[in-house]
Amino acid sequence: MSTTAYGFDAAKLRAARAAARTSVAHIAREVGVTERAVNLYLAGTRVPKPGLLPGLAKAVGVAPADLCTVEHERLVHLRVFAGRSRAQMARRLGIAEETYRQLETTGRRGTRAHYDRDRDEWIAWDDWAAPAFATTPERLRAALHRTQEYWPVLREQRWQKIREADPQWAAMVEQITKRAPHRHKR
């Protein structure tokens, strides 16, 4: 399961629970977790695993996205809202898990279309992939675009952590990459 923050908002869970007038015990039974876990989610001291989000949402009568606060929805958010792990999403899309991880991280697709043998035609990526994310092609395109925009920010955050953990090694790698010829973008 990805450790990427997906925007769970305890206040939204509390509001949805109040609106649904449901008990902690009911939510716990529906989701398959302990009442203590639900209380921790409600208090905001623990974030539920992404796979639990659809069950929590169903238990309080809302959509998974309604329990989250996300400024810019990326592919990771759509996957979590659909209640799938990276491995499950990769299988659903019919691609390798590492290929899917790269897609979710960078927004770079290996293909722009998919051949549907039953219909004997090529289908645009967003049209055939949208059902796997339980969303519309338009929303999927927007999330893909935001994922592509966010990748340089994420890459810099990761490098900053590496620089802090091992400055000497990071400096050496940066020196080597400055000397290496740059590949052109496709």
Disulfide bonds with the S-S distance in Angstrom:
none
